């Protein structure tokens, strides 16, 4: 049970850190959600948004972070 509580606490801290990074990015004017490759369609009665470019960027950054964490954890 102790390991589960440590894991949940770690995930909570990770989510809080990600939220802080997104807040800082918006304050510095980084266009998360408006990157090249993000697809937005606005029709007469429908609006669709696919953040493909932002998803790829976040995937690369998170992969790098998790790689570094696993590298130093050993």
N, C-alpha and C positions, 0 to 999 in steps of 0.2 A: 504494500500500500504506500510505503514511503517513496518508492521509485515513481509510482504513478503521480504522486503529488509534486515531485520534483519536475517531472515531464510537463505537467499542466502549468506549473509556474513558469517554466522555461518558455513554453509556447505563448503564454500571456505576455511575457516580457518581449518576445520576438515580435508579436503583433503590435505592441505599444511602440517599439522601436520603428517598425515599418510605418506606422501612422505618423510618427514624428518626422521621418524622412520625407513622406509625402507632403506634410505641412511645410517643411523647410523648402522643398522643391517649388511649391506654389508661391512662397514668399520671394524666392529668387527668380521667379519668372520662367522656370523650366516648364515646357509645354506638355506635361504628362496628360495623355488623353487627346492631344492634338498633334501627334507626331506624324511624319510621313508614313504611310501605310495604314493609318487608322481610317476606316471606311465609315462615312456617315451618309445616310440616305434620308431625305425628308420629302415625303410624298404629300399628297393632299390630306390624307387622313391617317398617315402612319409615319413614324420616325424610327429608323433602325440605325444602331451604332455598333460597329465591330472594331474594338481597339486592338487590331492585330499588331501594329508597330509597338505600341506600349506593352503589350503582352510579351512580345519577343524580348524587348529591352529588360523588362522585369525578370523574365526567365533567365536571361544571361547573368544579370546581377545577382539574383538569388542563388544560382548554381555556383557562381564564384564564391559567394559568402559561405555556402554550405561546404564547398570544397576546402576552403581555408580553415573552417572550424574543424572539419574531420581531420585535416592534415595536422593541426596543432593539438588535437585531442589525444592523439596516439602517444 
